[in-house]
Amino acid sequence: IEADEFDRSFHWLRPWMSVITSTDPDHLDIYGTKEAYLESFRHYTTLIQPGGVLIIHKNLEMKADVQDGVKVYTYSRDEGDFHAENVKIGNGEITFDFISPVESIKNVKLGQPVPINIENGVAAMAMAQLNGCNAEELKYGMKTYHGVDRRFDFKIKTDKLVFMSDYAHHPKEIYQSAKSMRELYKDKKITVIFQPHLYTRTRDFYKDFADSLSLLDRVVLCDIYPAREEPIPGVTSKLIYDNLKPGVEKEMIHKEDVLKFVEDNDFEVLVVLGAGDLDNYVPQIEKILEKRK
């Protein structure tokens, strides 16, 4: 399962094994400060049962605090107890060697060949291996895993046109997604239609959003998706728009105008990004773009 730190709900869990991938501050409407957010993760690590395992990203700011009898391992793409080596990206494929203190495995092939999934794959393989999966099972699992809905979710993938949906909605998530897109499509123009999620998150991180989105070529911003929140005076998508780096093509449109925007423009790579309801338009966008394949 995915543990959710919103409203401290992950404190109800009593895991036997857990992976912590990121502790970049979020939900500051709940926690108030970065320090309180990190403390919440520290408390979560105390809930892992004795005899269990914590697999934690090597470069996190937080301090783990596990019970006696809990083993702690580190991981990342390039370093840690578990990591990848000999990474090869090309021709729509990604392979790497899985380095592990239990048993290293050569030539692992990703079924969803997206660069961020090298690191995600390392974490998943580490947990599976510590639960007894052998090398053959691990390689099969990675090769046949094709992703989940709205996480680098390819709808159209041809040499001429790529269209995908991605749920990333925190600046660091968007940075990793944008970095992966740029790695995959070095020579193509990448257009993103982004719908910010929550007024508080936009208020707290608009500069970080702008920095992450500036990795891409063209940024189209929709109005903020409010979810559970009421509007905050002065907090709109324009905060992000105004902080995008020079050289980035940018515009602001209403959600209702997205389909017309797609009809009126040509794309090499188009991404619908965010955790709001913009994804509801994805099937219609796909139909429009299918005619151009």
Backbone bond lengths (Angstrom), bond angles and torsions (degrees), N, CA, C in turn:
res aa  C-N    CA-C-N  psi(-1)  N-CA   C-N-CA  omega(-1)  CA-C   N-CA-C  phi
1 I - - - 1.462 - - 1.522 109.33 -
2 E 1.339 115.50 161.60 1.454 120.70 173.19 1.526 108.42 -96.47
3 A 1.309 116.37 122.16 1.460 120.85 177.90 1.525 109.05 -78.84
4 D 1.323 116.59 132.66 1.464 121.90 -175.83 1.520 109.80 -109.44
5 E 1.350 116.17 121.56 1.462 119.02 -178.15 1.526 113.40 -85.19
6 F 1.352 117.34 -7.12 1.461 118.70 178.56 1.534 110.21 -58.32
7 D 1.322 115.38 131.80 1.470 121.56 178.39 1.529 112.33 57.64
8 R 1.339 115.94 24.54 1.474 122.61 178.45 1.535 112.89 59.68
9 S 1.314 116.58 25.53 1.471 119.08 -175.74 1.528 112.17 -66.27
10 F 1.353 118.32 -22.24 1.468 118.56 179.80 1.532 112.05 -71.73
11 H 1.317 117.37 -9.15 1.467 119.38 176.76 1.530 112.72 -74.86
12 W 1.326 116.95 -7.48 1.471 120.45 174.57 1.531 111.39 -82.50
13 L 1.306 117.54 -11.29 1.467 121.08 -177.21 1.529 110.77 -84.61
14 R 1.332 115.12 151.43 1.469 121.79 173.32 1.527 107.21 -130.84
15 P 1.324 117.09 72.15 1.474 119.89 -171.69 1.519 112.87 -71.97
16 W 1.322 113.56 156.28 1.462 119.93 171.87 1.527 108.91 -93.61
17 M 1.338 116.65 -41.52 1.459 121.09 172.42 1.522 108.74 -130.19
18 S 1.323 115.74 142.78 1.460 119.24 179.56 1.523 110.43 -144.43
19 V 1.325 115.29 144.05 1.462 122.78 172.21 1.519 107.68 -110.38
20 I 1.314 117.66 130.81 1.469 121.30 171.92 1.520 107.47 -111.25
21 T 1.336 115.13 113.40 1.466 121.29 -174.24 1.521 112.84 -91.21
22 S 1.339 116.20 -30.99 1.458 119.94 -172.44 1.519 109.79 -159.19
23 T 1.325 115.78 145.88 1.467 120.92 172.32 1.527 109.82 -132.43
24 D 1.323 116.53 33.01 1.454 119.81 176.94 1.524 108.56 -66.98
25 P 1.331 118.65 127.60 1.468 121.62 -173.30 1.523 113.49 -52.83
26 D 1.313 115.13 134.03 1.462 123.25 178.39 1.531 106.59 -151.40
27 H 1.317 116.62 171.13 1.471 121.59 177.50 1.533 111.62 53.03
28 L 1.335 115.69 43.74 1.460 118.58 -179.94 1.530 111.91 -70.95
29 D 1.340 116.58 -11.14 1.466 119.21 171.14 1.524 110.64 -66.43
30 I 1.335 116.55 -25.01 1.467 122.09 177.90 1.534 110.84 -92.79
31 Y 1.333 116.27 -46.40 1.461 120.35 -170.39 1.527 113.91 -90.43
32 G 1.309 116.95 -28.15 1.460 119.93 178.60 1.515 113.98 85.39
33 T 1.342 117.31 -49.93 1.466 120.64 -177.91 1.526 110.81 -134.13
34 K 1.315 114.08 159.00 1.468 120.70 175.14 1.529 110.25 -59.87
35 E 1.331 117.19 -39.32 1.462 121.57 -177.50 1.538 110.93 -63.41
36 A 1.334 116.23 -40.99 1.465 120.05 178.68 1.524 110.71 -67.20
37 Y 1.329 116.09 -35.25 1.469 120.99 178.44 1.534 109.88 -64.11
38 L 1.333 116.40 -47.65 1.466 120.43 -179.51 1.528 111.10 -65.97
39 E 1.318 117.32 -36.03 1.465 121.12 177.30 1.524 110.79 -62.29
40 S 1.324 116.17 -35.37 1.459 120.43 179.35 1.531 110.74 -64.30
41 F 1.328 116.79 -37.93 1.462 120.45 176.59 1.533 110.83 -70.16
42 R 1.339 116.21 -38.42 1.467 118.12 177.22 1.528 109.74 -59.07
43 H 1.327 116.14 -44.29 1.472 119.58 179.15 1.536 110.65 -61.78
44 Y 1.333 115.92 -39.17 1.472 119.29 179.30 1.529 110.99 -57.86
45 T 1.340 117.14 -39.11 1.475 118.97 -178.69 1.528 111.76 -66.25
46 T 1.341 118.01 -23.82 1.478 119.96 178.07 1.522 111.80 -72.76
47 L 1.327 117.51 -13.28 1.465 121.74 -175.92 1.527 112.88 -88.69
48 I 1.337 117.10 -8.28 1.470 119.70 177.46 1.526 108.99 -68.31
49 Q 1.317 115.60 133.10 1.462 120.81 -172.32 1.532 111.96 -71.87
50 P 1.333 117.59 145.20 1.466 120.81 175.20 1.524 110.74 -54.02
51 G 1.331 115.76 137.97 1.457 120.91 -175.86 1.514 111.80 92.08
52 G 1.336 116.25 -8.46 1.461 121.05 -178.50 1.515 112.99 -91.38
53 V 1.326 115.23 -165.17 1.462 121.45 -171.73 1.523 110.61 -141.01
54 L 1.326 116.09 139.20 1.461 122.58 167.26 1.520 108.32 -113.10
55 I 1.327 115.50 124.76 1.469 122.07 175.26 1.524 105.72 -111.70
56 I 1.316 117.40 111.77 1.459 121.13 -170.06 1.523 111.20 -122.58
57 H 1.324 115.76 137.68 1.461 120.03 179.00 1.525 109.47 -58.03
58 K 1.315 115.86 135.91 1.471 121.07 -170.73 1.525 113.38 -63.68
59 N 1.327 117.80 -27.95 1.464 119.96 -170.06 1.530 114.24 -104.56
60 L 1.325 117.44 25.24 1.467 119.28 -179.05 1.531 111.26 -83.35
61 E 1.344 114.42 152.82 1.456 121.26 -177.67 1.529 112.20 -80.57
62 M 1.323 117.19 -25.52 1.463 121.58 -173.43 1.525 112.69 -73.23
63 K 1.323 115.34 160.00 1.464 121.97 174.73 1.528 108.69 -107.24
64 A 1.325 115.92 127.23 1.464 119.69 176.48 1.530 109.76 -77.31
65 D 1.320 116.40 153.69 1.467 122.12 -179.19 1.529 107.47 -143.50
66 V 1.316 116.26 79.78 1.459 120.21 -172.11 1.526 111.43 -94.13
67 Q 1.339 115.32 158.86 1.457 121.47 175.94 1.530 110.31 -72.41
68 D 1.333 116.09 161.39 1.468 120.73 175.04 1.527 109.07 -58.09
69 G 1.310 116.15 138.12 1.457 120.28 177.81 1.512 113.82 91.59
70 V 1.339 117.88 -0.81 1.472 121.35 175.77 1.529 108.87 -96.34
71 K 1.310 116.69 123.44 1.469 121.18 178.22 1.524 109.64 -84.07
72 V 1.325 116.98 141.18 1.463 122.05 179.68 1.525 109.26 -118.82
73 Y 1.338 115.59 125.84 1.459 122.39 176.42 1.526 108.91 -121.07
74 T 1.325 116.43 151.27 1.468 120.97 174.51 1.528 109.63 -107.62
75 Y 1.334 115.44 156.59 1.463 120.59 176.44 1.526 108.87 -150.39
76 S 1.310 116.62 161.13 1.471 124.76 167.10 1.519 105.99 -172.21
77 R 1.305 116.31 -175.28 1.460 118.55 178.59 1.521 111.17 -68.12
78 D 1.336 116.81 -40.72 1.463 119.68 -169.27 1.520 115.47 -113.90
79 E 1.341 117.96 -12.45 1.464 119.17 -177.19 1.522 110.16 -154.36
80 G 1.338 115.01 167.92 1.456 120.50 -178.45 1.517 110.66 114.83
81 D 1.341 116.27 175.52 1.464 120.35 178.09 1.533 110.57 -57.63
82 F 1.317 115.37 -40.77 1.468 121.79 175.13 1.534 107.83 -114.91
83 H 1.322 117.97 129.11 1.462 120.58 177.12 1.529 109.76 -161.23
84 A 1.324 115.88 179.01 1.466 121.55 -179.83 1.524 110.18 -109.84
85 E 1.314 115.57 147.17 1.461 122.25 172.27 1.526 108.37 -136.28
86 N 1.329 115.38 164.35 1.466 121.38 176.60 1.534 111.38 55.49
87 V 1.327 115.68 45.73 1.464 121.03 -179.22 1.521 110.11 -72.93
88 K 1.330 115.91 131.05 1.467 121.55 178.22 1.528 109.14 -126.26
89 I 1.340 115.34 121.36 1.463 121.66 -179.76 1.522 108.24 -122.26
90 G 1.326 117.21 123.33 1.455 120.03 178.86 1.511 112.33 170.17
91 N 1.330 115.43 153.64 1.466 121.66 179.14 1.535 112.19 55.64
92 G 1.331 115.42 35.20 1.463 119.16 177.79 1.511 114.22 73.73
93 E 1.340 117.50 13.96 1.464 120.79 -179.11 1.525 110.87 -128.03
94 I 1.317 115.88 151.59 1.463 121.93 173.04 1.523 108.69 -132.61
95 T 1.324 115.73 127.84 1.472 121.24 173.53 1.529 108.50 -129.35
96 F 1.326 116.04 155.08 1.462 120.19 177.00 1.518 109.10 -159.75
97 D 1.327 115.19 164.97 1.465 121.52 173.15 1.530 108.47 -96.80
98 F 1.315 116.51 131.40 1.465 123.24 -179.59 1.523 108.03 -91.04
99 I 1.340 116.84 115.80 1.464 121.56 -178.66 1.524 108.58 -99.24
100 S 1.336 115.50 125.58 1.469 121.06 -171.81 1.521 110.38 -144.39
101 P 1.347 117.31 144.82 1.467 119.67 174.45 1.524 112.48 -70.96
102 V 1.333 117.57 -13.31 1.464 121.56 178.82 1.524 109.65 -88.87
103 E 1.326 116.54 -58.58 1.471 122.21 177.89 1.525 108.47 -163.24
104 S 1.312 117.04 120.20 1.465 120.53 177.95 1.525 109.95 -78.21
105 I 1.333 115.21 149.96 1.470 120.69 -174.60 1.522 108.84 -131.97
106 K 1.310 116.53 126.56 1.463 121.19 -177.67 1.530 111.86 -89.22
107 N 1.326 114.35 151.31 1.469 122.72 168.90 1.538 113.05 57.50
108 V 1.321 115.44 55.43 1.464 121.07 174.07 1.531 108.22 -82.33
109 K 1.319 117.26 129.92 1.465 121.61 -178.01 1.528 109.26 -108.42
110 L 1.338 116.21 133.05 1.456 120.97 179.87 1.523 111.17 -86.37
111 G 1.329 116.14 126.39 1.464 120.48 175.72 1.510 112.23 -69.89
112 Q 1.340 117.05 -29.45 1.464 122.17 172.06 1.525 105.89 -113.33
113 P 1.348 117.11 93.70 1.466 120.93 -170.85 1.526 113.13 -77.44
114 V 1.324 115.01 75.79 1.459 122.64 178.04 1.529 107.23 -122.59
115 P 1.336 119.08 130.84 1.469 120.50 -173.37 1.526 115.41 -53.41
116 I 1.332 119.30 -37.81 1.469 119.84 -179.68 1.529 110.86 -62.75
117 N 1.332 117.13 -23.86 1.460 119.66 -178.92 1.521 113.10 -77.99
118 I 1.331 117.75 -6.12 1.471 118.99 169.68 1.520 108.12 -64.05
119 E 1.332 115.25 -52.20 1.466 119.75 -179.82 1.522 111.63 -67.27
120 N 1.340 116.72 -44.05 1.465 119.21 177.14 1.525 111.09 -60.23
121 G 1.330 115.64 -39.70 1.461 120.72 179.57 1.516 112.38 -64.37
122 V 1.329 116.44 -39.39 1.463 120.46 177.07 1.529 110.33 -58.25
123 A 1.348 116.51 -45.12 1.468 120.42 -179.67 1.526 111.05 -65.02
124 A 1.328 116.80 -44.58 1.465 120.81 -179.23 1.525 111.38 -64.31
125 M 1.343 115.78 -43.21 1.463 119.64 178.85 1.524 111.32 -65.13
126 A 1.326 116.84 -37.93 1.465 120.31 178.94 1.525 110.26 -59.58
127 M 1.338 116.57 -48.38 1.467 119.27 -179.01 1.522 111.02 -65.15
128 A 1.340 116.86 -43.18 1.467 120.09 -179.80 1.525 110.94 -63.18
129 Q 1.334 116.03 -41.75 1.467 120.08 -179.72 1.528 110.98 -64.54
130 L 1.320 116.99 -41.21 1.466 120.81 179.47 1.522 111.76 -68.56
131 N 1.329 116.04 -16.38 1.470 120.82 174.52 1.523 112.72 -96.82
132 G 1.334 117.06 8.48 1.453 120.01 170.25 1.514 116.99 105.52
133 C 1.346 119.09 1.44 1.467 119.85 178.41 1.528 110.05 -69.11
134 N 1.335 116.03 140.13 1.457 119.58 179.48 1.531 110.55 -91.68
135 A 1.324 115.82 176.05 1.466 121.11 -174.20 1.527 111.94 -60.32
136 E 1.316 117.01 -42.27 1.464 120.96 -178.98 1.528 110.75 -63.52
137 E 1.313 116.59 -43.38 1.465 120.99 179.74 1.536 111.06 -65.01
138 L 1.321 116.17 -40.68 1.459 120.29 -179.86 1.527 111.38 -64.92
139 K 1.315 117.39 -45.02 1.469 120.42 179.94 1.525 110.99 -64.48
140 Y 1.316 116.72 -38.35 1.462 120.87 178.20 1.523 110.24 -66.00
141 G 1.326 116.11 -43.64 1.462 120.36 -179.86 1.519 112.19 -61.08
142 M 1.322 116.99 -43.40 1.467 120.44 -178.92 1.533 111.25 -69.88
143 K 1.316 116.15 -37.98 1.467 120.52 -177.95 1.530 111.84 -68.94
144 T 1.331 117.15 -32.76 1.469 120.73 -174.12 1.528 112.94 -98.18
145 Y 1.331 117.72 -1.62 1.466 120.78 178.41 1.532 108.84 -82.86
146 H 1.312 116.02 121.63 1.478 119.86 -175.84 1.520 113.21 -114.49
147 G 1.328 117.14 20.25 1.456 119.53 173.67 1.517 113.21 90.66
148 V 1.337 114.66 178.43 1.454 121.97 -179.87 1.515 109.35 -122.76
149 D 1.318 114.89 164.31 1.462 120.66 -179.56 1.531 110.78 -57.83
150 R 1.325 115.82 131.94 1.463 124.45 175.08 1.529 114.12 69.04
151 R 1.311 118.66 16.50 1.461 120.73 170.18 1.523 107.15 -120.60
152 F 1.336 116.77 100.65 1.467 121.05 -173.26 1.520 109.18 47.96
153 D 1.305 115.07 51.35 1.458 123.01 -172.85 1.532 109.11 -91.16
154 F 1.339 115.90 97.56 1.463 121.01 -177.71 1.529 110.18 -72.73
155 K 1.314 115.91 127.39 1.460 122.19 175.90 1.531 110.97 -102.95
156 I 1.318 115.80 -38.40 1.469 122.53 175.26 1.517 106.79 -134.59
157 K 1.323 116.32 132.71 1.468 119.81 -178.42 1.522 108.91 -145.79
158 T 1.321 116.25 90.45 1.459 121.83 177.05 1.524 108.07 -128.20
159 D 1.335 116.44 173.53 1.466 120.20 177.75 1.523 111.42 -64.10
160 K 1.324 115.42 -28.75 1.462 120.86 -175.13 1.527 112.71 -89.22
161 L 1.337 117.30 -34.25 1.459 121.01 -172.23 1.525 111.39 -147.70
162 V 1.334 115.38 135.15 1.461 122.06 174.44 1.529 108.18 -125.26
163 F 1.332 116.16 131.42 1.460 121.50 175.71 1.514 108.55 -133.71
164 M 1.325 116.12 128.29 1.463 119.73 -179.48 1.526 110.99 -142.83
165 S 1.333 114.28 161.98 1.456 122.86 174.48 1.522 107.99 -117.41
166 D 1.335 116.49 138.33 1.463 119.60 -179.96 1.526 109.44 -140.74
167 Y 1.328 115.62 133.89 1.466 123.61 -173.00 1.531 113.29 -81.54
168 A 1.329 117.97 -5.58 1.467 120.87 -175.28 1.530 110.89 -51.39
169 H 1.344 116.49 130.16 1.462 119.60 -176.04 1.526 112.98 -142.07
170 H 1.320 117.66 2.42 1.462 122.89 173.34 1.531 107.01 -110.66
171 P 1.339 118.30 146.17 1.476 119.60 -176.20 1.525 114.70 -51.69
172 K 1.345 117.48 -40.71 1.467 119.27 -179.22 1.526 111.02 -70.71
173 E 1.332 117.47 -36.09 1.473 120.53 175.04 1.527 109.89 -62.72
174 I 1.319 115.64 -44.24 1.470 119.97 -179.61 1.526 110.03 -65.13
175 Y 1.325 116.66 -38.66 1.459 119.89 177.50 1.527 110.68 -59.48
176 Q 1.344 116.56 -46.53 1.469 120.13 -179.42 1.531 110.72 -65.38
177 S 1.339 116.93 -40.33 1.469 119.96 177.98 1.521 110.69 -64.18
178 A 1.330 116.00 -46.80 1.470 120.38 -178.81 1.526 111.20 -63.55
179 K 1.333 116.04 -39.47 1.468 120.81 178.13 1.527 110.54 -62.74
180 S 1.331 116.27 -41.77 1.462 120.63 178.33 1.530 110.77 -65.84
181 M 1.339 116.52 -43.35 1.471 119.81 178.01 1.521 110.92 -59.19
182 R 1.339 115.21 -44.15 1.461 119.67 -178.10 1.529 110.69 -65.48
183 E 1.328 116.56 -36.52 1.469 120.87 179.31 1.529 110.50 -67.72
184 L 1.338 116.12 -38.93 1.460 121.01 -178.59 1.518 112.59 -74.73
185 Y 1.324 116.02 -35.96 1.472 120.59 -172.36 1.525 110.35 -126.30
186 K 1.331 114.39 62.75 1.469 121.49 -176.35 1.519 113.08 -56.01
187 D 1.332 116.98 -39.27 1.468 120.81 -171.36 1.525 113.30 -104.59
188 K 1.315 117.81 12.48 1.464 120.17 -178.42 1.530 110.82 -112.50
189 K 1.320 115.70 153.46 1.458 121.29 176.34 1.528 108.73 -82.57
190 I 1.328 116.47 124.62 1.467 121.98 -177.18 1.521 109.58 -106.75
191 T 1.326 115.41 120.99 1.465 122.20 176.87 1.515 108.89 -108.99
192 V 1.320 116.49 132.31 1.467 120.36 178.77 1.530 109.62 -122.05
193 I 1.333 115.77 134.35 1.459 121.76 170.86 1.527 106.13 -105.77
194 F 1.327 116.18 112.76 1.469 120.99 -171.99 1.520 111.08 -116.20
195 Q 1.323 115.12 131.37 1.459 122.57 174.66 1.534 108.13 -112.99
196 P 1.337 118.11 105.43 1.466 119.54 178.64 1.527 111.03 -58.44
197 H 1.326 116.16 149.07 1.470 122.45 -176.45 1.528 108.57 -117.01
198 L 1.306 117.72 113.61 1.463 127.06 178.33 1.538 112.16 85.25
199 Y 1.313 114.40 136.71 1.464 121.02 175.96 1.521 110.75 -68.84
200 T 1.338 117.23 -41.78 1.465 119.47 -178.20 1.525 111.47 -64.64
201 R 1.330 116.74 -41.43 1.466 119.28 179.94 1.526 110.39 -64.87
202 T 1.334 116.94 -40.04 1.461 120.50 177.67 1.524 110.52 -64.65
203 R 1.331 116.73 -43.96 1.467 121.09 178.15 1.529 111.91 -59.55
204 D 1.325 116.42 -42.76 1.464 120.71 -174.56 1.526 113.33 -77.54
205 F 1.346 117.16 -28.06 1.469 119.05 -169.03 1.535 114.49 -130.81
206 Y 1.345 118.02 20.56 1.465 117.70 -173.20 1.531 112.88 -60.50
207 K 1.324 118.01 -34.56 1.473 119.54 178.08 1.528 111.16 -68.31
208 D 1.329 116.24 -38.13 1.471 120.38 177.95 1.530 110.71 -67.83
209 F 1.337 116.65 -40.16 1.462 119.96 174.71 1.523 110.29 -57.18
210 A 1.334 116.31 -46.99 1.459 120.82 -178.21 1.526 111.55 -62.19
211 D 1.327 116.71 -41.60 1.473 120.25 179.34 1.530 110.76 -62.26
212 S 1.337 116.84 -44.35 1.468 120.70 -178.06 1.526 110.92 -67.32
213 L 1.319 116.94 -45.62 1.467 121.04 -178.79 1.522 111.67 -66.51
214 S 1.328 116.83 -25.09 1.466 120.81 -178.87 1.522 113.23 -69.42
215 L 1.342 117.62 -7.72 1.466 120.71 173.32 1.529 110.93 -70.45
216 L 1.329 116.72 -17.33 1.462 121.66 -176.23 1.529 110.02 -101.36
217 D 1.330 116.41 171.05 1.467 120.30 -170.36 1.525 113.58 -87.53
218 R 1.312 115.97 -40.01 1.457 120.37 -176.28 1.522 109.13 -136.10
219 V 1.333 116.48 125.72 1.465 121.55 -175.65 1.521 108.97 -119.28
220 V 1.321 115.52 121.01 1.458 122.69 177.99 1.523 107.31 -112.37
221 L 1.327 116.71 117.69 1.466 121.56 -175.03 1.517 111.27 -103.90
222 C 1.337 115.48 130.59 1.464 121.47 173.37 1.532 109.21 -99.32
223 D 1.320 115.80 172.96 1.461 120.53 177.71 1.531 110.35 -64.26
224 I 1.323 116.45 156.25 1.463 122.25 -179.03 1.525 110.30 -66.10
225 Y 1.332 115.71 135.68 1.466 121.24 173.00 1.527 107.52 -83.50
226 P 1.339 118.31 119.26 1.467 119.70 -170.85 1.523 115.23 -77.38
227 A 1.345 117.41 -26.77 1.478 121.04 -174.11 1.522 109.68 51.29
228 R 1.329 116.36 -115.10 1.467 120.69 -174.06 1.532 113.14 -90.77
229 E 1.342 118.18 2.02 1.458 120.57 -168.40 1.532 113.80 -106.42
230 E 1.328 114.54 157.25 1.459 122.50 169.86 1.528 108.13 -91.89
231 P 1.344 117.78 153.42 1.473 120.06 178.83 1.528 112.30 -57.32
232 I 1.327 115.36 150.22 1.468 122.76 174.90 1.528 107.00 -113.81
233 P 1.313 118.87 125.21 1.475 121.06 -178.64 1.528 112.05 -52.61
234 G 1.320 115.65 130.75 1.466 121.03 177.76 1.509 115.39 83.37
235 V 1.317 117.34 -5.66 1.473 120.21 -178.72 1.525 109.01 -101.68
236 T 1.328 116.33 104.36 1.460 123.23 177.59 1.522 108.80 -138.65
237 S 1.311 116.37 176.53 1.463 121.23 177.53 1.521 112.37 -63.04
238 K 1.322 116.75 -17.84 1.473 120.17 -178.66 1.524 111.44 -65.40
239 L 1.344 117.37 -24.84 1.464 119.42 174.91 1.527 110.68 -59.14
240 I 1.326 116.33 -42.17 1.471 120.94 177.29 1.521 109.62 -70.29
241 Y 1.323 115.93 -47.00 1.472 122.60 -178.66 1.528 110.85 -52.32
242 D 1.329 116.63 -47.32 1.470 120.91 -175.60 1.516 113.10 -69.26
243 N 1.340 117.52 -18.09 1.468 120.72 -176.79 1.527 113.96 -105.91
244 L 1.341 117.06 3.90 1.461 119.03 174.57 1.532 109.64 -64.94
245 K 1.320 116.30 145.93 1.462 120.28 -173.95 1.523 111.39 -71.65
246 P 1.342 117.17 151.04 1.462 120.79 177.45 1.526 111.12 -56.30
247 G 1.313 115.89 142.01 1.461 120.66 -179.78 1.513 113.84 99.33
248 V 1.340 116.37 -18.37 1.466 120.18 177.67 1.528 108.84 -82.83
249 E 1.321 117.16 124.86 1.463 119.97 172.92 1.528 108.05 -68.12
250 K 1.322 117.09 135.88 1.462 117.86 -175.02 1.524 111.01 -148.37
251 E 1.322 114.21 151.08 1.461 121.28 175.37 1.520 109.04 -160.64
252 M 1.328 114.56 162.69 1.459 121.50 177.64 1.516 108.94 -121.74
253 I 1.333 116.31 133.44 1.464 120.94 177.96 1.526 109.29 -137.78
254 H 1.307 116.28 160.77 1.461 120.27 173.20 1.526 108.74 -82.50
255 K 1.305 115.35 151.09 1.468 121.04 -179.61 1.531 111.59 -53.17
256 E 1.331 115.69 -38.64 1.463 120.79 -177.31 1.530 112.78 -65.58
257 D 1.340 116.71 -15.58 1.467 120.90 -178.18 1.526 112.97 -100.04
258 V 1.331 116.55 4.69 1.469 120.33 -175.55 1.527 111.71 -62.78
259 L 1.319 117.78 -44.21 1.468 120.13 -177.56 1.524 111.09 -63.35
260 K 1.307 116.87 -40.65 1.475 120.11 177.82 1.530 110.12 -65.16
261 F 1.331 116.54 -39.01 1.466 120.41 177.17 1.525 110.45 -59.12
262 V 1.332 116.05 -44.32 1.467 120.00 -179.41 1.533 110.16 -65.36
263 E 1.311 116.74 -41.56 1.472 120.64 179.38 1.525 111.95 -62.44
264 D 1.318 117.06 -34.04 1.465 121.91 -172.83 1.519 114.25 -90.26
265 N 1.336 118.48 -2.52 1.461 120.41 -174.51 1.527 111.39 -129.60
266 D 1.329 115.10 155.03 1.463 121.96 174.45 1.526 109.11 -102.63
267 F 1.321 115.96 149.67 1.463 120.49 -176.46 1.524 110.91 -138.85
268 E 1.331 114.71 149.75 1.465 121.09 166.51 1.531 109.35 -98.43
269 V 1.338 115.49 -49.97 1.472 121.24 173.64 1.525 107.37 -131.81
270 L 1.330 116.63 123.52 1.466 121.95 178.63 1.524 108.88 -121.47
271 V 1.332 115.83 132.32 1.459 121.57 -178.71 1.526 109.39 -127.93
272 V 1.329 116.48 128.38 1.464 122.17 169.40 1.521 106.61 -95.36
273 L 1.334 115.97 120.71 1.464 120.73 -167.02 1.529 111.06 -124.71
274 G 1.344 116.05 137.66 1.457 120.26 174.05 1.520 112.72 129.19
275 A 1.346 114.80 170.22 1.469 121.05 -175.14 1.521 112.77 -105.97
276 G 1.322 117.47 8.37 1.462 120.64 -178.50 1.517 112.39 -84.20
277 D 1.334 115.79 -146.53 1.463 120.24 -176.89 1.525 113.66 -102.48
278 L 1.333 116.96 10.33 1.467 119.84 177.42 1.522 111.14 -61.82
279 D 1.325 115.66 -25.68 1.461 120.53 179.79 1.531 111.89 -61.55
280 N 1.326 117.52 -21.24 1.462 120.51 177.56 1.532 112.21 -61.41
281 Y 1.332 116.21 -22.70 1.456 120.76 -179.06 1.534 112.80 -86.92
282 V 1.326 116.11 -10.04 1.465 119.94 -173.53 1.535 113.15 -57.25
283 P 1.346 120.26 -45.92 1.466 118.97 178.63 1.538 113.13 -59.00
284 Q 1.342 117.00 -37.81 1.460 119.71 179.40 1.519 111.43 -71.86
285 I 1.346 116.31 -37.94 1.468 119.63 175.99 1.521 109.99 -62.54
286 E 1.326 116.10 -42.61 1.467 120.61 179.45 1.527 110.70 -58.98
287 K 1.330 117.37 -41.90 1.471 120.90 179.12 1.523 111.50 -62.82
288 I 1.331 116.28 -41.76 1.470 120.61 178.56 1.527 110.28 -61.92
289 L 1.339 116.03 -45.15 1.467 120.51 -175.21 1.539 111.94 -76.09
290 E 1.320 117.76 -28.30 1.470 120.76 -179.97 1.529 110.84 -56.83
291 K 1.312 116.60 -32.02 1.471 120.95 -178.07 1.519 111.79 -68.78
292 R 1.350 116.93 -15.79 1.473 120.37 -175.43 1.525 112.50 -100.17
293 K 1.337 117.26 -7.26 1.473 120.04 -175.04 1.529 112.32 -60.48
